[in-house]
Amino acid sequence: MKEELSILIQAQYPLIYLVTYEEERAEQEVVRIAQMKTQHKRVFVWTVTHGIVEYGQPRQTTQHNTVSSEAAVDWVIRQREPGIFIFKDLHPFLESGASAATIRKLRDAIASFKGTEKIIILMSPVQRIPIDLEKEVVVLDYALPNLQELNKVLDRQLEKTKNRRTSTEVREKLLKAALGLTKDEAEKVYRKAYVKAKRLTEEEVEIVLSEKKQLIRRNGILDYIEEDDTIDSIGGLEELKHWLKQRSNAFTEKAREYGLPQPKGMLILGVPGCGKSLTAKTTSRLWGLPLLRLDMGRVYDGSTVGRSEANLRNALKTAESISPVILFIDELDKAFAGSTGSADSDGGTSSRIFGSFLTWMQEKTSPVFVMATANRVERLPGEFLRKGRFDEIFFVDLPNKEERQDIFNIHLSKRRSDISRFDIEQLGKVSEGFSGAEIEQAIIAAMYEAFAQDREFTQLDIIAAIKATLPLSKTMTEQVAALRDWARQRARPASSSVAEYQRLEF
């Protein structure tokens, strides 16, 4: 990004929009570029509180009568010398309903800049571009600090401590834990870790990670998910688990040196309650990566035009900033079900969100692995299922007898240390057509029944609960059959029992 900014300035692009929260760091980079041998440009900074001030000069040296945005742009137009003019937080003056004078002044400035080597940089944490300027502006997202820049921050903090010697391994963990934070955030969290522990060692990595979780909470659209269960707590799905275990080291440097590309993502289709979401959550522990859940319901915001698209863009940017990471989208079919005909219902917002997400999935280079689940494949737009979006599409069917026995073993073992009194084989037989979630609920119902009678629950209690339950496979027979029929030729079975996967009767 820094190289791109330098090229745009040297190429004399008249209007650049720099999206960043890090004003000071971005400002310093602009000054560095301006002072290059090929440039030698003066840099001026405008704020609504102080007007235009030359960079490095006291605020008292404000250029006369430049507090107003229109007057400031006028002042820039009148300047004869080459220069870079940074306008901080001009976005409120560019929003719908704001004064049209500022936008017109900017267009006048662009027209007058030809052959003058003058450049305006709009610097703001919020991207607001009126349609009048869309053809004139170049937008850049100022990247968060990389490991080399964070290393300098860590060095400065270590210099203030007595324990200046830190092993390479510990240093790497502290740096990676801070990846995704701004420079100021990294400085603060390293100071916080030192204040709490009076040192900076491997044990303080968790303190640094807590700041990253806080960053995600502030985002409001992403949730940081922590799962205690391992992938072995899922009954069946051997093919799916084998695929995931094969890729457990896919994001390591060793994999890059071997020539392997980074995995893009996977889509898990199937019957509700059969372990799709739990698989996504436990993959986080298997791969040792953070798990972020993208809540598409929070993305949509009808209060301001363009706000929904900005929400999605910020959420994806946050995920990329802390990558490698797993981005979990549950029930993808509900999130994008109405995208194809959204012009009539929401002014096309859903279609734009859908298009933006597809483009990001296709073009992303950051190690963000998308794990998505869906129940109703017919609701998914065809573009999602095209090769290249996901590395693999898995179909999760209802568990067969052996898998149901595994599920009973897992859930009974969670609740009782000794399960030898249960006939697991019989439970597997009587629960034909049950999903994993329905099996768990049958055990819980049996426990409630026995608890109310002040006794231990038994095999008969579980059987009674099973017989009292009408499974989803009976209430949604046509839907399950249609899903199986679609998946037979288009998806990979998650279960190792292909014969069970192909059968249509319950």
LUMVOTOR-573454 format. One record per residue: residue in three letters; x, y, z of N, C-alpha, C in turn. Coordinates in steps of 0.001 Angstrom, whole numbers, plus 500000, padded with zeros to 6 digits. Layout:
alaXYZXYZXYZ/...
This chain:
met500825498801500000500000500000500000500863501254500000/lys501944501260500784502844502419500821503454502667499446/glu503816501589498775504385501717497442503349502305496484/glu502100501860496604501033502369495750500807503860495994/leu500815504269497264500639505679497601501777506510496998/ser502982506009497101504137506712496547504012506869495036/ile503572505819494369503410505869492908502344506887492515/leu501227506906493244500142507847492928500593509295493106/ile501367509535494160501863510908494402502857511311493321/gln503773510409492964504744510714491916504071510883490553/ala502964510160490361502224510262489102501288511467489087/gln501278512243490182500519513488490301499003513266490186/tyr498517512217490833497064512036490933496528513163491807/pro495553513934491334495156515144492059494361514910493339/leu493617513776493414492762513531494585492887512083495035/ile493393511901496242493581510559496823492809510491498133/tyr492049509427498316491270509228499548491956508119500348/leu492511508467501502493248507522502337492381507142503532/val491929505892503554491053505420504628491917504835505746/thr491918505487506903492750505022508015492324505662509327/tyr492556504924510417492382505472511768493702506067512272/glu494789505726511609496118506096512097496603507369511404/glu496085508497511830496423509768511203497928510050511256/glu498500509912512429499908510271512609500812509402511754/arg500578508111511769501424507189511008501275507437509501/ala500045507623509033499814507879507610500402509230507201/glu500274510204508089500812511538507837502324511475507672/gln502989510725508521504443510586508448504882509930507142/glu504078508981506673504404508316505412504275509288504233/val503233510117504264503062511113503204504246512089503192/val504664512521504381505794513443504489507065512779503966/arg507253511513504289508439510791503810508477510772502284/ile507322510515501670507245510489500203507499511889499631/ala506921512905500305507071514290499830508510514761499878/gln509312514183500786510697514614500950511692513791500125/met511169512885499304512047512110498427512741513042497431/lys513872512598496930514668513433496021513882513856494788/thr512983512967494351512219513271493132511018514164493412/gln510742514462494684509529515197495026509808516611495541/his510347516698496749510610517992497398509349518862497459/lys508282518282497971507036519037498095506797519420499554/arg506217520572499759505782520964501099504458520253501391/val504235519997502665503011519309503085502228520222504018/phe500951520383503724500058521178504562498929520280505059/val498466520559506282497411519739506903496238520635507282/trp495029520212506875493807520950507247492981520143508225/thr492477520821509277491457520263510167490405521340510376/val489218520907510714488124521864510908488342522698512168/thr489237522252513040489500522993514287490613524021514147/his491575523796513242492723524696513150492942525293511757/gly492182524843510773492418525327509428493669524697508845/ile494319525386507894495511524841507226496784525273507951/val497599524255508286498890524492508948499949523689508208/glu501104524289507956502175523525507314502694522477508286/tyr502939521274507760503388520165508597504690520529509316/gly504724520266510618505907520540511419505929521916512034/gln504974522772511638504909524120512185503910524180513337/pro504062525146514263503101525273515373501691525557514850/arg500699525144515610499318525356515189498951526840515115/gln499719527653515809499425529090515805499706529715514431/thr500398528967513567500747529519512247499690529165511195/thr498460529054511614497359528735510694497289529766509568/gln497100529252508356496896530161507224495587530919507432/his495561532184507167494446533069507489493130532586506860/asn492093532518507713490718532253507270490593530957506452/thr491142529853506976491038528569506261490356527489507092/val489647527878508147488941526889508965487786526283508180/ser487064527110507445485971526610506606486535525732505498/ser485838524613505205486325523683504181486379524334502807/glu485352525153502483485355525827501179486523526814501070/ala486750527587502146487840528566502142489197527864502049/ala489309526690502699490571525942502672490884525463501257/val489874524930500555490104524462499180490437525654498280/asp489764526763498505490070527991497747491535528388497926/trp492020528312499166493407528661499484494375527752498724/val494021526455498694494861525489497973494914525836496487/ile493781526199495914493734526534494483494641527728494173/arg494700528683495107495479529902494866496988529690494977/gln497404528597495618498841528360495790499512528072494454/arg500672528657494247501401528486492992502476527408493084/glu502954527164494302504009526161494473503411524757494553/pro504197523737494092503746522345494268503590522028495752/gly502684521148496075502492520771497470501501519630497614/ile501526519020498789500558517975499151499708518539500274/phe498405518497500100497483519108501050496588518019501646/ile496836517725502925496080516668503623494859517295504299/phe493673516801503950492436517242504589491945516108505490/lys491961516356506795491559515325507756490054515424508051/asp489406514286507997487979514177508358487104515161507576/leu487277515167506279486422516010505440485103515300505106/his484990513994505478483830513209505041482470513779505452/pro482314514470506625480983515024506929480531516082505919/phe481500516733505271481177517772504287480900517176502902/leu481089515845502778480866515184501498479638514296501515/glu478989514149502681477846513266502809476601513873502188/ser475635512994501931474364513441501371473702514443502307/gly473246515554501770472598516584502578473539517672503033/ala474859517441502907475827518464503296475889519543502211/ser476606520606502517476734521704501560477394521221500269/ala476797521584499127477347521184497835478582522007497474/ala478825523089498212479938523987497874481287523286497991/thr481471522479499046482759521801499242483047520848498082/ile482038520095497669482223519153496558482581519906495279/arg481871521017495034482143521813493837483559522403493873/lys483951522867495057485293523430495214486362522380494917/leu486134521141495382487098520065495123487204519792493629/arg486083519818492935486110519592491487486847520737490779/asp486631521951491266487366523099490712488869522945490941/ala489223522479492143490641522290492474491276521262491554/ile490587520145491334491121519087490469491371519629489065/ala490415520423488582490551520988487237491731521957487149/ser492005522662488246493087523662488238494462523068488502/phe494512521790488918495784521180489310496637520726488130/lys496094520697486946496830520159485805498126520931485583/gly499249520210485641500551520801485429501104521573486608/thr500460521466487785500903522244488954501600521404490010/glu501518520068489915502103519150490906501512519381492294/lys500230519717492324499522519847493605498594518639493781/ile498546518140495020497765516925495310496984517132496602/ile495721516760496586494903516762497806494722515324498265/ile495003515092499547494779513771500151493702513918501217/leu492592513214501025491531513179502027491829512020502964/met492016512320504248492375511293505227491252511158506247/ser490691509939506341489545509738507235489392508255507555/pro488853507911508732488584506505509031487326505991508348/val486540506930507774485270506581507140485333506941505664/gln484912506031504823484911506302503383483556506864502962/arg483545508115502532482335508767502038482693509486500740/ile482257508943499634482576509548498337481283509881497607/pro480981511159497410479776511525496654479928511125495195/ile478821510892494545478855510437493151479571511437492254/asp479546512722492652480199513772491850481703513561491736/leu482309512881492750483766512720492784484242511309492453/glu483312510406492173483687508997491979484702508811490859/lys484594509603489805485506509458488664486830510195488870/glu486905510981489924488089511818490136489030511291491211/val488527510420492104489265510047493302489811508626493208/val490966508407493836491531507067494008491490506737495493/val490914505597495842490749505209497250491815504193497636/leu492477504449498763493464503517499303493150503233500765/asp493209501973501142493118501601502555494532501543503107/tyr494811502397504079496162502424504653496333501198505543/ala497258500340505174497420499050505849497855499224507303/leu497417498284508131497847498263509527499322497868509602/pro499979498133510727501416497834510833501720496364510567/asn502784496093509827503211494711509609504138494283510742/leu504676493073510638505510492540511722506769493375511942/gln507334493914510863508549494715511004508271496012511779/glu507139496634511483506785497870512183506416497601513636/leu505703496489513871505365496128515250506618495761516040/asn507619495224515351508875494864516007509546496102516593/lys509460497224515890510024498480516400509272498947517646/val507948498776517618507136499147518786507524498298519985/leu507686496989519748508062496082520824509461496396521343/asp510376496723520453511746497090520857511740498283521805/arg510940499289521468510873500487522321510351500155523708/gln509364499245523764508825498869525071509824498023525858/leu510543497138525182511516496295525859512686497115526401/glu513021498199525707514097499073526169513776499712527519/lys512494499845527796512076500454529056512022499439530199/thr512177498166529866512112497112530888513517496615531206/lys513638495933532316514936495369532716515250494115531921/asn514181493398531531514376492152530785514401492451529276/arg515542492915528798515637493308527390515900492124526481/arg516380491038527047516685489867526235515438488999526104/thr514966488859524892513780488059524617514114487081523507/ser513755485828523700514066484830522685513296485124521401/thr513809484621520296513171484824518994511755484262518981/glu511567483108519630510250482456519656509232483301520424/val509649483815521584508744484643522391508429485944521665/arg509441486548521066509240487792520320508231487576519186/glu508375486459518473507470486170517361506031486018517846/lys505857485372519006504495485194519535503892486528519967/leu504703487377520577504211488696520989503843489557519783/leu504626489435518728504356490225517525503115489720516801/lys502997488409516643501837487852515946500549488089516728/ala500669488099518048499488488371518870498992489792518652/ala499902490724518332499525492128518119499162492434516674/leu499386491473515770499079491701514364497590491986514204/gly497271493071513526495876493480513379495519494685514221/leu496432495070515131496229496270515942496912497459515272/thr496437498647515570497124499840515089498410500006515899/lys499256500911515459500509501165516166500233501629517592/asp499274502540517758498924503032519096498356501921519961/glu497497501091519365496910499979520129497989499012520580/ala498952498724519709500050497816520060500891498397521188/glu501205499688521104501978500341522168501248500247523501/lys499943500514523475499158500492524718499073499093525321/val498872498087524466498704496743525012500027496182525517/tyr501154496542524886502457496114525413502719496785526771/arg502332498054526884502483498737528182501583498097529229/lys500360497758528811499409497112529732499957495779530235/ala500503494987529318501060493688529704502216493858530681/tyr503043494877530453504174495106531350503715495609532721/val502711496481532721502197497001534002501605495868534841/lys500921494932534197500270493836534927501277492811535432/ala502283492501534595503192491397534946504630491837535222/lys504950493126534972506305493648535133507315492922534259/arg506815492410533125507694491719532184506938491541530869/leu507659491129529823507055490795528542507614489447528104/thr506881488386528433507298487033528100506151486322527392/glu506347485023527154505322484231526478504009484231527252/glu504080484314528569502879484279529396502016485522529210/glu502612486604528696501857487848528492501188487901527111/val501377486862526305500751486832524976499230486905525099/glu498689486251526122497232486234526310496690487638526564/ile497456488467527246497028489852527495496946490612526179/val497923490380525314497930491025524002496750490527523162/leu496484489238523229495357488667522477494021489229522947/ser493932489528524244492676490076524776492343491417524130/glu493386492170523780493168493453523102492620493214521694/lys493071492154521072492574491810519746491092491416519821/lys490727490696520869489311490336521050488468491583521256/gln489028492554521986488315493810522215488119494553520891/leu489114494496520023489023495112518703487856494520517926/ile487689493220518001486613492545517282485261492904517886/arg485213492991519208483947493381519858483540494780519431/arg484500495683519328484196497059518921483665497095517500/asn484075496136516674483607496082515296482092495928515237/gly481510495150516158480063495022516257479424494053515287/ile480153493603514282479593492701513270480237491320513362/leu481434491270513902482142490009514088482098489576515546/asp482013488278515764482091487704517111483331486829517187/tyr484064486945518282485232486085518512484729484841519241/ile484821483696518584484275482454519129485397481619519733/glu485194481186520959486137480269521616485410478967521914/glu485909477887521358485258476584521483486127475637522294/asp485533474997523318486281474069524165486334472666523565/asp485300472285522806485259470949522222486306470799521122/thr486769469573520943487694469267519853486922468591518732/ile487576468417517597486899467808516453486546466353516722/asp487225465721517701486912464332518050485604464207518808/ser485039465339519224483750465301519920482580465275518943/ile482884465217517652481853465108516621481768463658516183/gly480578463083516241480386461695515834480283461572514323/gly480994460589513727480928460387512290481692461442511522/leu481226461707510294481812462716509397483310462473509182/glu483690461228509013485108460875508932485800461499507722/glu485109461546506582485717462140505381485994463624505585/leu485031464307506163485172465740506422486302465994507420/lys486336465212508487487382465391509506488765465070508940/his488833464063508080490119463707507458490612464860506584/trp489695465480505825490051466606504957490597467762505788/leu489959468035506911490385469136507773491728468834508443/lys491912467598508893493163467231509550494340467300508567/gln494098466967507310495149467058506292495652468486506130/arg494758469446506385495094470861506164495370471613507464/ser495663470884508523495873471520509821497108472421509848/asn498059472168508942499264473009508870499331473808507573/ala498175474025506973498133474643505644498559476106505640/phe498519476775506801498850478200506840500256478450507391/thr501043477408507496502395477563508018503362477960506908/glu504508478477507321505543478842506358506087477595505647/lys506063476474506350506524475219505758505672474848504548/ala504351475059504664503446474771503545503732475689502364/arg504068476967502648504382477906501556505665477460500843/glu506663477051501635507937476623501048507751475364500205/tyr506766474543500581506479473313499827505791473631498504/gly505232474841498416504548475255497189503047475135497243/leu502497474858498428501047474710498552500362476079498603/pro499251476244497895498489477493498015497713477500499332/gln497384478675499806496592478762501036495150478355500748/pro494540477515501601493144477136501399492230478358501428/lys491202478360500569490278479490500498489099479329501449/gly488511478129501426487342477951502278486585476688501921/met485524476420502665484694475259502403483245475580502736/leu482342474931502013480908475075502243480376473731502706/ile479673473734503850479114472499504395477597472572504281/leu477040471739503405475598471644503222475071470452503988/gly473812470498504358473270469304504986472035469535505815/val471577468439506399470374468424507218470652469180508514/pro469724470019508974469934470755510231470187469812511403/gly471110470226512277471374469475513499472341468331513350/cys473066468277512223473970467147511992475444467489512168/gly475743468618512817477125468910513192477863469886512303/lys477159470578511424477847471511510503478498472656511274/ser477732473307512138478266474454512882479349474033513867/leu479144472891514529480137472412515493481446472079514793/thr481358471554513576482575471263512806483372472536512555/ala482671473594512165483342474871511909484025475385513174/lys483345475270514312483891475799515560485103474992516035/thr485024473680515903486133472853516393487341472896515466/thr487147473281514218488275473424513296489247474485513803/ser488721475475514498489564476530515069490624475939515989/arg490225475017516853491191474380517762492126473441517007/leu491579472731516025492393471790515255493509472508514514/trp493197473654513932494184474391513148494958475410513970/gly494506475663515202495193476650516037495036478068515529/leu493867478372514944493600479706514400492411480336515117/pro492368481664515223491194482323515790489974482087514902/leu488796482071515522487545481867514792486666483101514959/leu486339483740513833485457484896513837484155484526513149/arg483033484850513790481736484605513166481217485915512580/leu480896485890511292480345487062510616478827486971510679/asp478219487913511398476763487955511536476203488837510430/met475654488219509391475161488980508250473969489851508638/gly473223489457509672472098490278510117472545491647510600/arg473745491719511183474263493004511667474868493842510545/val475179493191509433475766493921508312474761494906507726/tyr473505494444507601472489495275506947472066496424507848/asp472150497630507298471808498850508028471151499812507044/gly469852500011507200469110500856506275469089502317506658/ser469810502692507734469745504079508206470422505045507247/thr471477504607506580472233505482505677472576504701504412/val472447505354503266472801504725502002474287504385502003/gly474583503133501677475978502698501624476516502174502941/arg475735502315504017476228501886505327476420500369505393/ser475505499610504793475610498147504827476878497683504126/glu477167498266502952478373497905502222479621498253503029/ala479583499406503713480724499808504548480899498849505718/asn479788498378506295479851497415507405480552496136506974/leu480159495628505802480779494401505302482255494628505013/arg482560495753504382483952496061504038484815496146505294/asn484307496790506339485073496927507587485250495587508283/ala484200494753508238484287493436508876485337492571508176/leu485330492571506852486299491773506104487709492315506290/lys487817493642506381489124494253506606489666493856507984/thr488781493817508986489198493397510332489671491952510323/ala488939491078509623489324489667509530490684489527508857/glu490901490287507788492181490218507080493332490733507942/ser493039491724508775494098492339509573494650491409510644/ile493854490420511080494337489498512115494561488095511556/ser494581487997510219494791486690509596496212486181509898/pro496426484838509857495477483822509426494344483607510424/val493142483431509875491955483342510710490889482553509961/ile489955481958510705488800481285510110487606482226510236/leu486953482508509106485763483355509090484552482442508918/phe483724482380509951482587481451509991481293482194509671/ile480569481704508649479264482265508293478238481144508403/asp477399481212509406476397480178509638475143480479508830/glu474558479411508277473314479518507497473437480565506390/leu474370480317505513474646481207504390473419481372503499/asp472592480324503424471409480375502568470424481448503021/lys470353481701504330469465482746504826470062484131504601/ala471380484224504711472046485522504582471907486108503185/phe471959485243502152471945485756500776470770485230499965/ala469720484776500643468589484160499941467912485115498968/gly467753486395499354466999487323498507467845488255497694/ser469117487909497492470028488859496853469714489084495376/thr469193488060494685468997488199493245467870489165492894/gly466876489281493751465763490176493438465586491262494461/ser466686491763494980466596492710496100466286494131495668/ala466298494422494373466068495800493922464702496301494334/asp463721495390494328462361495795494677462153495903496178/ser462891495112496961462651495070498406463536496006499213/asp464798496163498816465714496981499627466593497904498796/gly466120498230497602466883499144496764468169498555496222/gly468276497230496220469470496575495684470597496389496668/thr470361496696497964471429496565498955471933495128499047/ser471007494159499104471401492751499217472236492312498025/ser471844492781496834472609492418495636474021492984495689/arg474140494221496156475475494834496241476329494139497295/ile475714493801498438476435493076499486476912491730498958/phe476013491035498262476338489729497698477477489841496696/gly477394490836495812478441491034494817479784491369495447/ser479754492225496472480999492601497161481644491396497824/phe480809490563498446481342489392499145481929488394498151/leu481238488179497021481747487260496000483090487742495447/thr483171489037495161484408489606494633485547489434495627/trp485259489692496898486291489542497934486758488093498013/met485821487144497983486191485727498061487080485320496885/gln486770485846495712487505485465494515488906486080494486/glu489029487300494993490269488052494830491153488103496071/lys490655487670497225491425487821498459492729487037498386/thr493764487661498894495076487011498964495498486758500405/ser494791487371501340495117487183502758494643485803503218/pro495319485205504214494942483872504691493699483883505581/val492561484173504975491267484112505669490505482919505097/phe490296481897505915489606480685505473488120480823505792/val487281480810504758485841480985504938485196479626505146/met484546479447506297483771478230506561482312478630506631/ala481537478156505668480128478518505594479262477269505683/thr478099477405506308477149476299506385475836476724505744/ala475081475747505244473779476034504634472882474815504766/asn471576475064504927470587473990505021469763473849503745/arg469481474984503088468616474990501906469425475404500682/val469953474424499985470847474717498872470135475428497736/glu468804475180497591468085475807496484467964477317496652/arg468189477813497882468128479248498130469451479955497819/leu470502479195497653471813479805497401471940480243495943/pro472382481470495693472650481893494315473702480981493680/gly473514480686492401474407479760491716475857480177491733/glu476103481504491805477484481994491786478296481473492961/phe477626481193494087478347480716495266478950479333495039/leu478296478545494193478688477152494045479677476930492916/arg480071478021492249481029477901491161482402477515491698/lys483107476690490939484445476274491334485359477487491504/gly486134477473492543487043478583492816486608479405494005/arg485300479402494315484837480128495499485276479375496758/phe485016478052496748485376477205497878486293476080497397/asp487181475635498275488040474504497942487232473218497822/glu486204473101498654485396471880498658484001472177499177/ile483021471439498642481646471505499143481319470126499708/phe481024470075501002480705468815501670479211468728501951/phe478679467517501860477287467268502231477245466416503489/val476555466916504515476411466199505786475007465609505848/asp474934464295505781473638463600505821473291463231507256/leu472111462684507443471742462148508758472719461028509124/pro473082460890510384474053459860510774473513458448510580/asn474373457535510132473975456134510043474060455493511426/lys473801454201511494473725453524512792475032453649513581/glu476170453380512926477461453451513625477745454878514098/glu477400455841513271477626457233513647476712457651514797/arg475494457143514792474583457447515918475125456852517214/gln475713455679517120476318455077518311477471455950518823/asp478279456462517902479371457371518295478809458608518999/ile477723459131518464477117460339519028476586460065520435/phe475949458923520608475465458552521957476648458421522918/asn477720457790522465478911457638523313479463458990523741/ile479545459919522783480104461249523065479255461993524080/his477945462050523851477079462857524719476840462215526091/leu476809460891526145476663460230527449477952460384528259/ser479115460304527579480392460434528284480592461841528832/lys480002462826528191480085464197528687479343464359530007/arg478327463511530213477436463701531362477651462683532478/arg478239461540532143478498460515533150479853459876532881/ser480626459625533924481952459028533760481874457545533396/asp480831456873533856480657455440533566479376455263532754/ile479500454843531503478306454661530659478127453193530271/ser478790452295531011478721450866530677477306450306530843/arg476455450975531644475093450470531876474172450711530676/phe474627451518529700473793451816528540474123450860527392/asp473075450391526702473250449551525514473304450485524301/ile474508450875523953474696451862522893474181451335521557/glu474362450060521301473912449485520028472398449583519888/gln471682449290520970470215449388520924469774450837520707/leu470439451776521376470101453192521211470335453636519773/gly471394453113519147471664453441517747470570452935516828/lys469987451780517155468923451214516320467621452003516450/val467228452307517686465908452947517905465898454419517491/ser467063454994517265467127456413516901467279456615515396/glu466837455652514593466906455764513139466245457063512665/gly466949457818511800466386459056511272466633460270512140/phe467330460116513286467597461239514189468910461932513813/ser468925463209513967470166463973513777470951463963515086/gly472187464434515035473005464500516244472391465396517300/ala471837466534516880471212467458517830469989466834518475/glu469227466059517703468018465409518257468401464305519237/ile469501463627518978469983462607519924470374463266521242/glu471098464380521166471499465089522383470278465549523169/gln469277466075522474468077466552523156467285465401523774/ala467328464223523160466653463048523737467314462660525056/ile468638462708525107469356462405526354469014463432527426/ile468981464712527047468649465774528006467221465610528516/ala466279465256527622464886465050528031464791463884529016/ala465565462819528767465574461666529678466121462060531043/met467131462897531060467715463347532328466729464211533114/tyr466000465069532426464991465879533115463899465013533736/glu463481464002532996462436463103533490462910462387534761/ala464126461873534736464653461156535906464934462112537063/phe465431463309536748465732464296537788464462464701538543/ala463364464824537812462086465194538445461607464116539407/gln462036462885539141461642461767540012462746461411541019/asp463772462246541086464865462075542041465549460712541905/arg465927460374540675466627459110540414467590459291539245/glu468421458302538992469354458333537880468631457957536581/phe468964458591535471468298458269534203468840456968533649/thr467996456273532888468323454927532425468165454819530909/gln468468453633530432468285453302529013466838453511528598/leu465914453051529435464500453160529095464042454613529010/asp464613455469529850464261456896529789464656457487528435/ile465836457112527949466298457633526658465422457105525521/ile465092455808525580464244455215524536462876455883524526/ala462331456128525717461023456787525805461083458199525205/ala462168458905525471462325460263524921462448460210523399/ile463145459198522887463291459048521437461935458775520791/lys461156457888521395459846457533520826458855458689520904/ala459089459600521839458192460748521993458556461891521050/thr459664461722520313460159462788519435459892462454517975/leu459351463419517244459194463272515799460373463977515146/pro461320463214514593462539463837514069462274464685512829/leu463214465553512554463113466451511414463049465669510098/ser463672464511510073463659463692508858462253463233508494/lys461330463221509450459934462858509193459094464082508851/thr459362465194509538458563466399509301458990467130508025/met460226466913507569460730467591506368461262466563505364/thr460475465497505160460918464400504298461276464869502897/glu460398465679502285460622466121500904461870466991500802/gln462057467890501780463213468784501740464517468006501870/val464535467036502790465749466235502989466046465402501742/ala464991464823501138465182464015499925465711464872498770/ala465185466087498649465630466982497580467092467388497784/leu467469467627499038468845468007499345469800466869499025/arg469399465654499369470240464493499068470388464309497555/asp469280464481496853469300464307495411470232465329494756/trp470197466569495224471066467614494678472524467295494987/ala472795466872496217474170466694496673474851465469496072/arg474062464509495595474649463250495115475699463487494019/gln475432464433493118476347464684492009477177465958492175/arg476855466760493186477483468080493255478350468314494493/ala478270467436495479479007467653496728479702466370497162/arg480673466538498001481438465405498522480808464947499831/pro480567463650500011479954463178501262480895463361502448/ala480352463879503546481153464077504754481363462781505501/ser480481461821505277480584460525505940481372459564505074/ser482105458664505694482894457686504951482021456600504344/ser480775456503504816479871455481504299479116456037503101/val479661455833501907479043456372500695477695455716500440/ala477571454446500772476301453749500560475194454384501388/glu475519454726502650474532455394503498474192456760502949/tyr475185457425502430474987458768501863474049458722500656/gln474126457640499856473360457570498635471938457070498838/arg471656456440499959470312455885500130469298457007500305/leu468088456793499861467057457812499927465999457518500967/glu465826456236501349464805455927502332465344456183503733/phe464443456434504680464833456693506060464825455391506849/
